[in-house]
Amino acid sequence: MSTAARGPLHGVRVVELAGIGPGPFAAMLLADLGADVVRVDRPGGPGLGIDPAHDVTNRNKRSVVVDLKSPDGAACVLDLAERADILVEGYRPGVAERLGVGPADCHARNPRLVYGRMTGWGQDGPLAERAGHDVSYIAVTGALGLIGRPGEPPAVPANLLGDYAGGSLYLVVGVLAALHHARATGTGQVVDAAIVDGTAHLSAMIHGMLSAGAWQDRRGANLLDGGCPYYGTYETADGGHMAVGALEDRFSEQFLRLLGLPDLLDARGDLSRWDELRARIADRFRTRTRAQWTAVFEGTDACVAPVLSLREAPDHPHLAARGTFTEHAGLT
C-alpha cells in the first residue's frame, strides 16, 4: 500500500504495549490495513535482539517510551487507551492488572475499547502462568506431531505455525470482530487470543478426517503430511528440492508423464504401493538439477514447484510480478 493510500482501517486507533513476536506482528497487520498504531515501548527496548531498523513489525507505527513501573506510567497508557479503539498487550496473565493497565482499568476510561490479549497458554488453565515459546504451544495441540518423517523427531516449522498463524492472525480476527460489535453496540470487550487455541483450531479439518477414518494418527502416513508420494518434497541432483502437490488424477497424470514415469499411472490409487512409488519418484528427481526440473514443469498443471530459500523467493517471477516482496531502504 502506498503511503498516500487509505486502508480499510483508516481512522482506527490502536495502542500496542510493546513485546516480541505475535503481538507486534498483529499490530503491524492492523497498521498495514491503515490503522493508526502507537507502540508503547519500554525503556531499553523489547529485547528482540536485532537492530530496530530491521524489525519490520515496527513499520507504519508511531512510538512513545513509557516506563509502566514509574508513578505516572499507567496514567500515560490510560490516557492513550481513552482515545483508542483497540489495545493489544502480550504480558503473562495478571501482569497488566498489576501495572494498572488491565481491562477493568482501561474500560473504566473507555467502555468501547477492544482489549486484545496475546498469550501462548491463555489467561487461565494449569499452564497459564508457565513460560513457553511457539514450539511449546504447538507441541501440546497435536500440530507439531503432524510434521516430519516417520521414525524421526517432529520437524519444527520455525515460529510460523504457532506465533503467527495460531496467534497473531487469530488475535486480529478477534479484535476486528469485537471492533465491529463495539461500533454497533457501544460496548467493548476482551479478546483472549491464546496460541494453543488458535493452533488447535487450525487442525479442525484434520480432526474431521481422523474421526472419519481418513487420517492415521502418525506422521508420514497420510495424504497431506508427506506420506502420499504425490504430495511432498524430493531432492534434486544438485541438492535442491522440488515440491509436489499432484493429488488429483488429472494433475498426477501430467506429473508422472513429465517426470518420465508414465508406467506408474495405474498404481496411483494403490496405497500398498506408496513406498514403491515414492522411491521411484525420488530416484527420478535425483537425475536432474532443481533448475532443470523447474523448466520441465514450467507452464503445466502438474502442481510442481521449486523449494526456494528466503533470499531466493523475492526473485521468483510470479512473486516479483505481484509485488509480494518489496524493498525499502535496502530491507526486503
URCOR-V477088 format. One record per helix or strand. SS is the DSSP state (H for helix, E for strand). FROM is the first residue (numbers start at 1). LEN is the number of residues. If there is no record, write none. Layout:
ss->SS from->FROM len->LEN
ss->SS from->FROM len->LEN
//
This chain:
ss->E from->13 len->5
ss->H from->22 len->11
ss->E from->36 len->6
ss->H from->52 len->3
ss->H from->56 len->3
ss->E from->61 len->5
ss->H from->73 len->10
ss->E from->86 len->4
ss->H from->95 len->5
ss->H from->103 len->7
ss->E from->114 len->6
ss->H from->134 len->8
ss->H from->144 len->3
ss->H from->160 len->26
ss->E from->190 len->5
ss->H from->195 len->8
ss->H from->204 len->8
ss->E from->231 len->5
ss->E from->241 len->5
ss->H from->249 len->11
ss->H from->262 len->6
ss->H from->271 len->15
ss->H from->290 len->8
ss->E from->304 len->3
ss->H from->310 len->4
ss->H from->317 len->6
ss->E from->328 len->1
ss->E from->331 len->1
//
